[in-house]
Amino acid sequence: MRLNELTDNPGARHRTKRVGRGIGSGLGKTSGSGQKGQKARSGVAVDTFEGGQMPIYRRLPKRGFTNIFAKDYNEINLGRVQKAIDAKKLDAKKPVNAEALLQAGVIRRLKDGVRLLGKGELSTKVTFEVDHASKSAIAAVEKAGGKVEIKAPAKAAKAEDDGASA
């Protein structure tokens, strides 16, 4: 076999369609786009249109509901906090709150609060100031000698203030 004898496999290369090159080519005049209208123009696809068939977004049932007032919490596991303490990023003597976690790089950004979850081991005595904590997380923190202070929600705190002043 020589270099001049090398060939591609049959069907491996397609000739490109040369449109708009006269009536004899079979793709002259309208270049395969039919006549006029939105779909004859370049760069147009009628989105979600399925040729008159009932579109899929109308065939499928709609279920559920999205609460636009739902809070988005930073969820932190105890194991992740322990890793940060071991790496000397978090000071166990100071209370661990959202700002401390942000400074340590445990969370990327402050959301609506912090939710403490109980996955992982905690071996250091730590005080947490969080918005929510699971029962397993509270039990693990107290077992290690620490404590969890749960901040009162804004509505509940406001209601207590109104009751106290009356």
Backbone hydrogen bonds, N-H to C=O, Kabsch-Sander energy under -0.5 kcal/mol:
donor,donor_aa,acceptor,acceptor_aa,energy
5,E,2,R,-1.9
6,L,3,L,-1.1
12,A,9,N,-2.0
19,V,17,K,-0.9
20,G,27,L,-3.6
25,S,22,G,-1.1
26,G,23,I,-1.0
30,T,28,G,-0.8
31,S,28,G,-1.8
33,S,30,T,-1.8
40,A,37,G,-1.2
41,R,37,G,-0.6
41,R,38,Q,-1.1
44,V,41,R,-0.7
47,D,45,A,-1.0
49,F,46,V,-1.4
53,Q,50,E,-1.4
58,R,55,P,-1.6
59,R,55,P,-1.5
60,L,56,I,-2.0
67,N,65,F,-0.6
68,I,66,T,-0.8
70,A,67,N,-1.2
73,Y,71,K,-0.6
74,N,113,G,-3.0
75,E,73,Y,-0.7
76,I,74,N,-0.6
76,I,115,R,-2.6
78,L,117,L,-1.3
79,G,119,K,-2.3
81,V,77,N,-1.5
82,Q,78,L,-2.5
83,K,79,G,-2.0
84,A,80,R,-1.8
85,I,81,V,-2.1
86,D,82,Q,-2.7
87,A,83,K,-2.0
88,K,85,I,-1.4
89,K,84,A,-2.7
90,L,84,A,-1.3
92,A,90,L,-0.7
94,K,91,D,-0.7
96,V,127,T,-3.4
97,N,95,P,-0.8
101,L,97,N,-2.3
102,L,98,A,-2.1
103,Q,99,E,-2.5
104,A,100,A,-2.0
105,G,101,L,-0.7
105,G,102,L,-0.7
106,V,101,L,-2.2
107,I,101,L,-1.1
112,D,72,D,-2.8
115,R,74,N,-3.1
116,L,114,V,-0.5
116,L,132,H,-2.4
117,L,76,I,-3.2
126,V,124,T,-0.7
128,F,126,V,-0.5
128,F,147,K,-2.6
129,E,96,V,-2.7
130,V,128,F,-0.5
130,V,149,E,-1.9
131,D,114,V,-1.7
132,H,114,V,-1.8
134,S,116,L,-2.4
138,I,134,S,-2.3
139,A,135,K,-2.4
140,A,136,S,-2.1
141,V,137,A,-2.3
142,E,138,I,-2.4
143,K,139,A,-2.0
144,A,140,A,-1.5
145,G,142,E,-0.9
146,G,141,V,-2.6
147,K,126,V,-1.5
149,E,128,F,-3.3
149,E,147,K,-0.5
150,I,148,V,-0.6
151,K,130,V,-2.8
151,K,149,E,-0.6
157,A,153,P,-2.5
158,K,154,A,-2.1
159,A,155,K,-2.2
160,E,156,A,-2.1
161,D,157,A,-1.8
162,D,158,K,-2.1
163,G,159,A,-1.9
164,A,160,E,-2.0
165,S,161,D,-1.7
166,A,162,D,-1.0
